[in-house]
Every structure is written in structure tokens, then in C-alpha cells.
């Protein structure tokens, strides 16, 4: 591997790459522009050539049989040649857009590829593989070339979209710093956001990245699914199975809609509480340890990193609950129940069934629910990168933390108005089982109480000092007793500037 390549990637004025924001205003392809070659004539090669042409590069595509490539497959301006001719025509950079099992067909081009930057865009065949990565194999096969791993996480469709996807990241790694810098510049010129992951040893992770399905969503989805199973099973056991076994009541018709609608709000409320519980635990941990420089446990770190996904799943359950609730009156069973109730009222001679308490309860219940769903929608919108990036840190914290606790409070209020005083009726505990809304209130109320305690002046002042760098004397003594050198620290660094 050559690591001392100092020659510019692209000679002439065109080699000065512009920023990604200027990619949309790139000049049209020029015959005297820099030449980038692509080995391979598949979909990725065609899309990459379109993107390169739009950014002012000359593109030469090398194929094993140029005559078989359809004339309209590549845009005007792309030169179709043999693989050897394409490699020779390249100024410095060559993309290998062929499958790894065909790398051996390129061994005859070793001399032509010597001294050039070889960009490998292949993906891994499976996750968790052992041995060398595709890029490492390519580097071993072409020791006189500088192999750079990159652009494999970008789809062919993304390449054709244009410069509007400038926030799309491109993971890049290489053992040659100069060649890697050239590819990083090229990624910016094409309108992407390059991410330098270091040496070629990181290429396996880059190759496996496109194969991993929602890597940050696994635990949040599993947590939400388990909560749904628990509350759905509890409702089924309490409202359907036990009445059927005890009294022969057939309520199985409630399974597709009513039971689901009773489950969704509980899942949404508990999931939203899980979003803010780790923040309370982290604050308590800092108060106990007396420092912010002690690392959180691994489980708490992972929990804190999953809050965005959990919040979006909570919003999804809340939206589904709202839709299900609006559809309750469309059920045939609801029509039968309404007619039966009206018949019983007429038979009993009741002319006015107005109950003031129930009217207030239903209105307050619906109002708090609508407000809570609206605030949750605002939280979900600000979690989008395009919206969140437009907010400064104070605004983002106010929305995600301040309004987040407001949404949790409104959701708890919504549940309390729904339950009203039913929790005090013995009839609400059939088979000695509490109503589901009581179970769903345990964790959210715990979080809100913990947040209120942290708002006490004695705790707030101490926590603010800790987060500004102050450390308790007990923590400093503990550190001094541990083996190893202890740095001399100025009093202002220990206690902070108050």
C-alpha cells in the first residue's frame, strides 16, 4: 500500500473541490475536466456516472464487453471503453463497481492501477463475517494502489437525486491519508457528508452497515412490543377469559378493536415515562456520586441513547389510540349497545339522563388527551433532523425536556380523568385484579414525583453546581485513595465558579 502519495488527485483548476452547498451550481461537464473511471457497468455505475457528470467531471466507464452495453443506459458524455482503457484514462481515481467474487478478473490491470486511488464500493455478503473484508482483500491484491473504502452506504437512487441530499453521510476509511482526503473531498463535491472512520481496519463495519436493519431501533421496538403483550394479555385475562370461565360471558368480539384500544393508551403512557425515567436516574446518580465525570453504567448509557426512538413509538401508540377511539362509534356492537340503552331508558320512564359529573369528566378527559397528543406531535416533529438542526440548544432542550414533561403530565391527567373515582369502587376489582389504568399510572407518576423532587432548591442548586464542574469532597477523597497519580487541581476547578 502506498502511503506517501502527495500528488493532487485532480490536476488543474477543477481539482479545487467546492463545498457541498455549491454542488448544485457546478458547471457542466468539460472536455478538459478531471477524469474519473468506473470499472463496471451496472446500476450503481450508471447512477454514479450521472452524479459525477452533473458535478463537472469527465467519466469513463470500463466494461468487459463495451459492445454489449446498451447505448441509452449511460447518459451522454460518458465514455464506454474496455476496463484497461478506462483505467489508463483515469487521472488518479478509479471506482470498482464490481462484485467481490469478480475481483480476480482485475488482476491483469495491476500495472495500470499502480499509483492510483482505488475506491471500493462493495457491501458485505452477511453480517458478522470473519476474516478479511472486501476492501482488505482488494488492498492485498493491488499492493501498488491506494485502496479507499467508501460510497457503499449510498444507494443508486440517492446518487441520482442530486445535491438536495447533502445531509446523507458517506462512511470512508483507508490506510493512505492522502488518498482518503481526496475521496473525502470528492464526497463533499458530490453533495454528501463524508465521515472519516480511520484506517482500512474499519472497512468491515462499513461494508456491513447497509445490511443492518434499523440498528438503533431494536431495543425500543422490543420494549414497546413486550409492553403491548403485557397489557393486551392482562386485558384479555381480566375482561374476556375470566368472565367466560366464571359466568359464561362471550366477550371475544372485543379482541380486534376494544381490547387493542384499551391496550394502546397504557403502552403509550408507560413508554413515554420510560423516555424520561433515565434522565431522572442520571441526575440522582450525579447527586449521589457528587461528580459529572464518572461514567454512567452501560445499561443507562444505552437507555439514554434510545429515548428518541421510544418517544416516537409512544407517539405512534397515542395516534393509533386516537384513531381507534374515533372508530368505536362505527362498530355494529356500538349501535346495538346504544339502542339497548335507549330501550331500557324508555322502559324505565327516564326522560332526562343528563349526569353533570359525567359530562365534566368526559370533556376534561377528551381535552387533556387532545392537548397531550398535540404536544407529543410537536415533540415528534422536532426530533426530525431537518427541524431539530434549525433550533439552538436552549430551544431544543425546552421542547424535548420542558414540553416533554408537559406531555407526560397531560397524559397522566387524561388517564386520571378517564378513571375518575372508579379506583375506589370495589366493583372495579373483579377477581381482585386492579383496572389497567391504575397499572399504567405507576411508572409515569413515579417519574413525575422524581422530577418534582429534583426541582427542590436544595437539589437543583447542587445538581447545577455538579454539572458546571463542581465535585464533592467525598468523591475527591475517594479518587485520591485510588492507585495512580493524582493531579493537583485548583480549588476553583473543584468547586467551580458560583
C-alpha positions in Angstrom: 0.0 0.0 0.0 1.4 3.4 -1.0 1.0 5.9 1.9 3.2 8.8 0.6 1.1 9.9 -2.4 1.3 13.7 -2.4 0.2 14.4 -6.0 -3.1 16.2 -6.2 -6.0 13.9 -7.1 -7.3 16.0 -10.0 -4.9 18.4 -11.9 -5.9 21.8 -13.0 -8.3 24.3 -11.6 -11.1 21.8 -11.4 -9.3 19.9 -8.7 -10.2 22.5 -6.2 -13.3 20.9 -4.8 -16.1 23.2 -3.7 -18.3 22.9 -0.7 -21.3 20.6 -0.9 -23.6 23.6 -0.8 -22.2 24.7 -4.1 -22.6 21.3 -5.8 -25.9 22.2 -7.3 -24.3 25.1 -9.1 -21.4 23.0 -10.6 -20.5 23.8 -14.2 -21.5 21.3 -16.9 -19.0 18.6 -17.9 -16.0 20.0 -19.7 -13.7 18.0 -22.1 -10.7 19.3 -20.2 -12.1 18.4 -16.8 -10.7 15.7 -14.4 -11.3 12.1 -15.4 -12.7 9.6 -13.0 -13.1 6.0 -14.2 -15.6 3.4 -13.1 -14.9 -0.3 -13.5 -18.3 -2.0 -14.0 -21.4 -1.1 -16.0 -24.3 -1.9 -13.6 -26.9 0.3 -11.9 -24.5 1.8 -9.4 -22.0 2.6 -12.1 -24.7 4.4 -14.1 -26.0 6.4 -11.1 -22.5 7.4 -10.1 -21.6 8.5 -13.6 -24.7 10.7 -13.6 -23.7 12.3 -10.4 -20.1 12.8 -11.4 -21.2 14.4 -14.7 -23.5 16.8 -13.0 -20.6 18.0 -10.8 -18.3 18.7 -13.7 -16.2 15.5 -14.0 -15.3 13.5 -17.1 -16.4 9.9 -16.6 -15.0 6.8 -18.3 -16.8 3.5 -17.7 -14.9 0.3 -18.2 -16.7 -2.8 -19.2 -15.6 -6.3 -20.0 -17.6 -6.1 -23.2 -18.4 -2.4 -24.1 -20.3 -3.5 -27.2 -22.9 -5.3 -25.1 -23.7 -2.2 -23.0 -26.9 -0.5 -24.3 -26.3 2.9 -25.8 -29.1 4.6 -23.8 -28.0 3.0 -20.4 -25.5 5.8 -19.7 -26.1 9.5 -20.2 -24.4 11.5 -23.0 -20.9 12.5 -22.0 -19.9 9.1 -20.5 -17.3 7.3 -22.5 -17.7 3.5 -22.7 -14.4 1.6 -23.1 -12.8 -1.6 -22.0 -11.6 -1.9 -18.4 -8.0 -1.4 -19.4 -8.7 1.7 -21.4 -10.8 3.1 -18.6 -8.1 2.6 -16.0 -5.5 4.2 -18.3 -7.7 7.2 -19.0 -8.3 7.9 -15.3 -6.3 10.8 -13.8 -5.9 9.3 -10.4 -9.2 7.8 -9.1 -10.9 4.6 -10.2 -14.1 3.2 -8.7 -14.5 -0.6 -8.6 -18.2 -1.2 -9.0 -18.0 -5.0 -9.4 -19.0 -7.8 -7.0 -16.2 -9.1 -4.8 -16.3 -12.5 -6.3 -15.1 -10.9 -9.6 -12.1 -9.1 -8.1 -9.8 -11.7 -9.6 -10.8 -10.6 -13.1 -9.0 -7.3 -12.4 -5.6 -8.9 -11.6 -4.4 -8.2 -15.2 -4.8 -4.5 -14.5 -2.2 -4.3 -11.7 0.3 -2.3 -13.6 -2.3 0.2 -14.9 -3.7 0.6 -11.4 -0.4 1.2 -9.8 -0.2 4.6 -8.1 -3.9 5.2 -8.4 -6.7 5.6 -5.8 -8.9 2.5 -5.9 -12.3 3.2 -4.4 -14.1 0.0 -3.3 -17.9 0.4 -3.1 -18.8 -3.3 -2.3 -21.0 -4.5 0.6 -20.6 -7.5 2.8 -22.5 -10.6 1.9 -23.6 -11.2 5.5 -23.4 -9.6 9.0 -20.8 -10.8 11.5 -18.5 -12.4 9.0 -14.9 -13.4 9.8 -11.7 -12.9 8.0 -10.7 -10.0 5.8 -13.1 -7.5 4.4 -13.6 -7.0 0.7 -11.5 -3.8 0.8 -8.7 -5.6 2.7 -8.7 -8.3 0.1 -8.6 -5.7 -2.7 -5.6 -4.0 -1.0 -3.8 -7.2 -0.8 -4.4 -8.0 -4.5 -3.3 -4.5 -5.6 -0.4 -3.5 -3.3 0.8 -0.7 -5.5 -2.6 1.1 -5.4 -4.2 3.0 -2.6 -7.5 1.3 -1.6 -10.2 3.5 -0.1 -13.5 2.1 1.2 -16.4 4.4 0.7 -19.8 5.2 -1.0 -21.2 1.7 -0.4 -23.7 3.0 2.1 -25.2 5.3 -0.7 -27.9 3.7 -2.8 -28.0 4.1 -6.6 -31.3 6.1 -6.1 -29.5 8.6 -3.7 -26.8 9.2 -6.3 -29.4 10.3 -8.9 -31.4 12.5 -6.6 -28.9 15.4 -6.9 -27.4 17.8 -4.4 -30.6 18.0 -2.3 -29.5 15.1 -0.1 -26.4 16.8 1.3 -27.1 15.5 4.8 -26.5 11.9 3.6 -23.4 10.5 5.2 -20.7 8.7 3.4 -18.5 6.4 5.5 -14.9 6.4 4.3 -11.7 4.7 5.6 -8.2 4.0 4.2 -4.7 3.4 5.3 -3.5 6.1 3.0 -4.3 9.5 4.5 -3.7 11.4 1.2 -5.9 9.2 -0.8 -8.6 9.2 1.9 -8.5 13.0 1.9 -9.1 13.0 -1.9 -12.1 10.8 -1.5 -13.4 12.9 1.3 -13.2 16.0 -0.9 -14.9 14.2 -3.7 -17.8 13.2 -1.4 -18.3 16.8 -0.4 -18.2 17.9 -4.1 -20.9 15.4 -4.9 -23.1 16.9 -2.1 -22.7 14.3 0.6 -21.4 14.5 4.2 -18.2 12.4 4.5 -17.3 10.7 7.8 -13.7 9.6 8.3 -13.6 6.3 10.2 -9.8 5.9 10.2 -7.8 3.0 8.7 -8.9 0.2 6.5 -9.5 -2.0 9.6 -12.9 -0.3 9.8 -13.9 -1.4 6.4 -15.8 -4.5 7.6 -18.1 -2.3 9.7 -18.7 0.0 6.7 -19.4 -3.0 4.5 -21.9 -4.4 7.0 -23.6 -1.1 7.6 -26.1 -1.3 4.7 -27.1 -4.8 5.8 -28.1 -3.9 9.4 -31.9 -3.2 9.7 -32.6 -0.2 11.9 -29.7 -0.7 14.3 -30.8 1.8 16.9 -34.5 0.6 16.9 -34.1 -3.0 18.1 -34.3 -2.5 21.9 -37.0 0.3 21.7 -39.2 -1.8 19.4 -38.7 -4.9 21.6 -39.6 -2.9 24.8 -42.7 -1.4 23.2 -43.8 -4.8 21.9 -43.3 -6.5 25.3 -45.4 -3.8 26.9 -48.1 -4.3 24.4 -48.1 -8.0 25.0 -48.3 -7.5 28.8 -51.2 -5.0 28.7 -53.1 -6.9 26.0 -52.7 -10.1 27.9 -53.8 -8.5 31.1 -56.9 -7.0 29.4 -57.7 -10.3 27.8 -57.4 -12.2 31.0 -59.4 -9.7 33.1 -62.2 -8.7 30.7 -62.6 -11.8 28.4 -61.1 -15.0 29.7 -62.1 -14.9 33.4 -65.7 -13.7 32.7 -66.1 -16.5 30.2 -64.8 -19.2 32.5 -66.7 -17.9 35.5 -70.1 -16.7 34.1 -70.1 -17.9 30.5 -70.0 -14.3 29.1 -68.8 -14.3 25.5 -66.8 -11.1 25.0 -64.4 -12.4 22.5 -65.7 -10.0 19.9 -63.8 -7.3 21.7 -60.4 -8.7 20.9 -59.8 -7.0 17.5 -60.7 -3.4 18.5 -61.9 -2.8 22.0 -59.0 -4.7 23.7 -56.5 -3.2 21.4 -57.8 0.3 22.1 -57.6 -0.4 25.9 -54.0 -1.5 25.5 -52.6 1.3 23.3 -53.0 4.2 25.8 -51.3 2.2 28.5 -48.4 1.3 26.2 -48.1 5.0 25.1 -48.2 6.3 28.6 -45.6 3.8 30.0 -43.3 4.2 27.0 -43.4 8.0 27.4 -42.5 7.5 31.1 -39.6 5.3 30.1 -38.3 8.1 27.9 -37.9 10.5 30.9 -37.0 8.0 33.6 -33.3 7.6 32.6 -32.9 11.4 32.9 -34.1 11.3 36.5 -31.9 8.3 37.3 -28.9 10.0 35.8 -29.5 13.1 37.8 -29.9 11.1 41.0 -26.6 9.2 40.2 -24.8 12.5 39.8 -26.2 13.7 43.1 -25.1 10.5 44.9 -21.6 10.4 43.4 -21.1 14.2 43.6 -19.5 14.5 40.2 -20.4 14.6 36.5 -17.1 13.0 35.5 -18.0 9.4 36.5 -19.3 7.4 33.6 -22.8 6.2 33.7 -23.4 2.4 33.7 -23.6 0.8 30.2 -27.3 0.0 30.6 -28.1 3.6 31.5 -26.0 4.9 28.6 -27.9 2.7 26.1 -31.2 3.7 27.7 -30.3 7.4 27.3 -29.4 6.9 23.6 -32.8 5.1 22.9 -35.0 7.9 24.2 -35.7 9.4 20.7 -36.9 6.0 19.4 -39.0 5.3 22.5 -40.6 8.7 22.2 -41.6 8.2 18.6 -43.1 4.8 19.4 -45.0 6.3 22.2 -46.4 8.9 19.8 -47.3 6.1 17.4 -49.3 4.3 20.0 -51.0 7.5 21.0 -52.0 8.3 17.4 -53.4 4.8 17.0 -55.3 5.1 20.2 -56.9 8.3 18.9 -57.9 6.7 15.6 -59.2 3.6 17.3 -61.3 5.7 19.7 -62.9 7.6 16.8 -63.8 4.3 15.2 -65.5 2.9 18.3 -68.8 4.5 17.3 -68.7 2.9 13.8 -68.8 -0.6 15.2 -72.0 -2.6 14.9 -71.7 -3.5 18.6 -71.8 0.2 19.5 -75.1 0.6 17.6 -76.6 -2.3 19.4 -75.5 -1.1 22.7 -76.9 2.4 22.1 -80.3 1.0 21.0 -80.4 -1.3 24.0 -79.6 1.6 26.4 -82.3 3.8 24.8 -84.8 0.9 25.1 -84.0 0.4 28.8 -84.3 4.2 29.5 -87.7 4.3 27.8 -88.9 1.2 29.7 -87.7 2.7 33.0 -89.5 6.0 32.2 -86.4 8.2 32.4 -86.9 11.4 30.4 -83.6 13.1 31.2 -80.4 11.0 31.5 -78.1 14.0 31.9 -75.4 13.5 34.6 -73.4 16.6 35.3 -70.4 14.8 36.8 -70.1 12.5 33.8 -70.3 15.5 31.4 -67.4 17.2 33.1 -65.4 14.0 33.3 -65.7 13.3 29.6 -65.0 16.8 28.5 -61.9 17.1 30.7 -60.8 13.6 29.7 -61.0 14.4 26.0 -59.5 17.9 26.3 -56.4 16.7 28.2 -56.0 13.9 25.7 -56.1 16.2 22.7 -53.6 18.6 24.3 -51.3 15.7 25.2 -51.4 14.3 21.7 -50.7 17.7 20.3 -47.6 18.2 22.4 -46.4 14.7 21.6 -46.8 15.6 17.9 -44.7 18.7 18.4 -42.0 16.6 20.1 -42.1 14.1 17.2 -41.7 16.9 14.6 -38.7 18.5 16.5 -37.0 15.1 16.6 -36.6 15.2 12.8 -33.0 16.3 11.9 -34.2 18.9 9.5 -36.3 20.6 12.2 -34.0 19.9 15.2 -31.0 21.4 13.4 -32.9 24.7 13.0 -33.1 25.1 16.8 -30.4 26.2 19.1 -29.5 24.1 22.1 -31.8 26.0 24.6 -34.8 25.8 22.2 -34.2 22.1 21.6 -33.9 21.4 25.4 -37.1 23.4 26.1 -39.1 21.4 23.6 -37.7 18.0 24.3 -37.5 18.4 28.1 -40.0 21.1 29.1 -42.7 20.2 26.7 -41.9 16.5 27.1 -42.8 16.7 30.8 -45.8 18.7 29.9 -46.9 15.9 27.5 -46.4 13.3 30.2 -48.4 15.4 32.8 -51.2 15.9 30.3 -51.2 12.1 29.5 -51.4 11.3 33.2 -54.2 13.8 33.7 -56.0 12.3 30.7 -55.8 8.9 32.4 -56.9 10.2 35.8 -60.0 11.9 34.3 -60.8 8.6 32.5 -60.5 6.7 35.7 -62.2 9.4 37.8 -63.1 7.8 41.1 -63.5 4.3 39.7 -60.4 3.2 41.6 -62.4 3.5 44.9 -65.2 1.2 43.8 -65.0 -2.5 44.9 -66.7 -3.4 41.6 -63.6 -2.1 39.7 -61.6 -5.0 41.1 -63.2 -8.2 39.7 -61.3 -11.3 40.6 -59.1 -9.0 42.8 -57.4 -7.5 39.7 -56.9 -3.7 39.5 -58.1 -1.8 36.5 -55.5 -1.4 33.8 -55.3 2.4 34.0 -54.0 2.0 37.6 -51.2 -0.2 36.4 -50.3 2.2 33.7 -50.1 5.2 36.1 -47.5 3.7 38.4 -44.3 4.4 36.4 -45.4 7.8 35.0 -46.4 9.1 38.5 -43.0 7.9 39.8 -41.2 9.8 37.1 -43.2 13.0 37.8 -42.6 12.7 41.5 -38.9 12.2 40.9 -38.8 15.3 38.7 -40.6 17.4 41.3 -38.1 16.3 43.9 -35.2 17.3 41.7 -36.9 20.7 41.3 -36.4 21.4 45.0 -33.9 24.3 45.5 -31.6 22.2 47.7 -31.2 19.6 45.0 -31.4 21.9 42.0 -28.6 24.1 43.3 -26.3 21.1 44.0 -27.1 19.4 40.6 -26.4 22.7 38.8 -23.0 23.0 40.5 -22.1 19.4 39.7 -22.9 19.9 36.0 -20.8 23.1 36.0 -17.7 21.1 37.2 -18.0 21.0 41.0 -17.1 17.8 42.7 -17.9 16.7 46.2 -15.1 16.4 48.8 -16.1 12.7 49.3 -15.5 12.0 45.6 -12.2 13.8 45.7 -11.0 11.8 48.7 -12.1 8.6 47.0 -10.2 9.4 43.9 -7.1 10.3 46.0 -7.2 6.8 47.6 -7.2 5.0 44.3 -3.8 3.9 42.9 -2.2 6.0 40.3 -1.0 9.6 40.0 -3.3 12.3 41.3 -3.3 15.7 39.6 -3.1 18.8 41.6 -6.4 20.7 41.0 -7.0 24.3 41.8 -9.9 25.0 44.2 -11.8 26.8 41.5 -11.7 23.7 39.4 -13.0 21.5 42.2 -15.8 23.7 43.5 -16.5 25.7 40.3 -17.3 29.3 39.9 -20.5 30.1 41.7 
